[in-house]
Amino acid sequence: MTERKPPGMDVESWVERQIREATERGAFDELAGRGKPLPDDSAPYDEMWWVKRKMAAEGVSLLPATLALRKQVEDALAAAGSAATEMEVRRIIAEVNKRIEEAMRRPMDGPPHGLVPYDVETVVTEWRAGRGAAGGGSSSGRSGEAGA
């Protein structure tokens, strides 16, 4: 427990003494973030800053389920495009197709997702072409997007 401020001692002097003694004891040596820059404070104040930081740390999203699915599909396509092997591309697309098919069977919250399963062979062909091309390529192997 912190000692009380002695009578007659200036508050600022007492606080400075407390800080100096804690520094000498090494109380600040193992703090998280030591040696790292402070976060950017140029953004306008947000009362929910701590909630947003916690959600980001936990990987939680407030997106409606359909938009979250679209984001997962986008990330999966990027992963497939940079996959090291054809087998990995096939696995990634099979997983994303499974999620899309589940969403088609069971309606989700949010706007319509407009997704249809990807043609694995088309994605693999584009992956092969991207590996042979100098600049790489993106895998968009849609069998077609709903409404497009």
N, C-alpha and C positions, 0 to 999 in steps of 0.2 A: 504494500500500500504506500502511496506517496505521502511524504511527510507534509505537515501543515506549514504554511508560510510563517516564518517567525515574525512576531510583532515588530513593527518599526522598519522592516525591510521592504524596499521597493519591489513591487510585483515583477517588474521587468528584470531586475537583478536576480530575484529568486528563480524565475523561469529560466533565465540564461544559465544559472548555476546548475539547475536540474538537467538541462540539455548537455552541458559540458561534462557533468559526472556520468551521464548515460553514455556519452560518446567514449569516455575513458574506459568504461566497463565493457564497451563493445556491443552495446545494446542495439546499435543500428547497423552492425556489420553484415548480418544475414537477412536483410530485408528483401522481399521480392521486388524486382524491378531496379535493384541497385545498379547504377552505371548505365541505365537505359534512359533515353529521352522521355520527357513527359509527353502524354498524349496531346494531340492537337486540340487546342481549346478555341479555335477560331469559329467553330460551328455555333449557331445560336443555342441558347440554353434549352434543354429538353428535360422535363421533369421525370421522364421515364428512361433516362440515360442508363441507369443501373440495370433495369429490366432488359433493355436491348443488349447491353454488354453480356449479361448472364445468358441470354438466349443465344447469342453468337458463340459464346464459349461452350455451350451445351449442344450446339448444332441444331437448335430448334427454330422452326420457321412459322410465321403467321400466315403464310400463303394458303389460300384455299387448296384443297386436295388436288384439284385438277391442274392448277398452276404449278404446284409442287411436282406433280407427275411430269409436266412438260419440262421443268427444269432438270429433273432426273434424266429424262430422255436426252436432253441437250448435252448434259454432262457425260452420259453413256456414249453418245456418238463421238464426242471429243476423245474419250478414252479409247474407243474402237479405232479411231483414226490414227492414234499414236501407239496402238498395241504393237508388241514385238513379234507376235506370231499369229498365223491365221486361226489357229485353235482358240486363241484368246479373243480375237474379233468375233468368232462364232459364239463363244460363251457369253460375251457382253451383249450381243444382239439378242441371243436367246433369252437372257434375263430381262432385257428391256421389253421384248415382245411379250413375255409372261406378265409383266406389270400392265402393259397396255391392254392385253386380253382380259385381265382381271377387271380393269377399269371399265371395259366395254360390257362385261357381264353384270357388274354391280355398280350402279350409278354412284358418283362421288359428289361431294359438296363443291360448289363453285361453278364457274362458267363451263360450257361444254369444252371438253379437252380437244376434240377434233383430231385425235390420233388414231392411226391404224397401224397394225404390226408392220415392221420392216421386212423386206425381202432379204434374207440372209445372204443369198448368192449375189445379189446386186451390191450389197455393202462390201462383201469380200472382194468382188471384182474391182470396185472403186478403191478399196484398200490396197490391192495389188498395184493398180495403176498409180496411186499416190506414192507408193514405195519406189516405183520405177521412175517417176517424174522427179525433176530436180527440186521443185518447191514443195513437194508433198501435196496432199489433197484432203478435202473434207469428205466425210462419209455422210451422204444424205439419202442413202438407199431406200427411199420411200417407195412403198408400193402405191402410195398416194395418200395425201392428207385429206381428211374428210372436209368437204366444203370447198376444196381447192380444185 
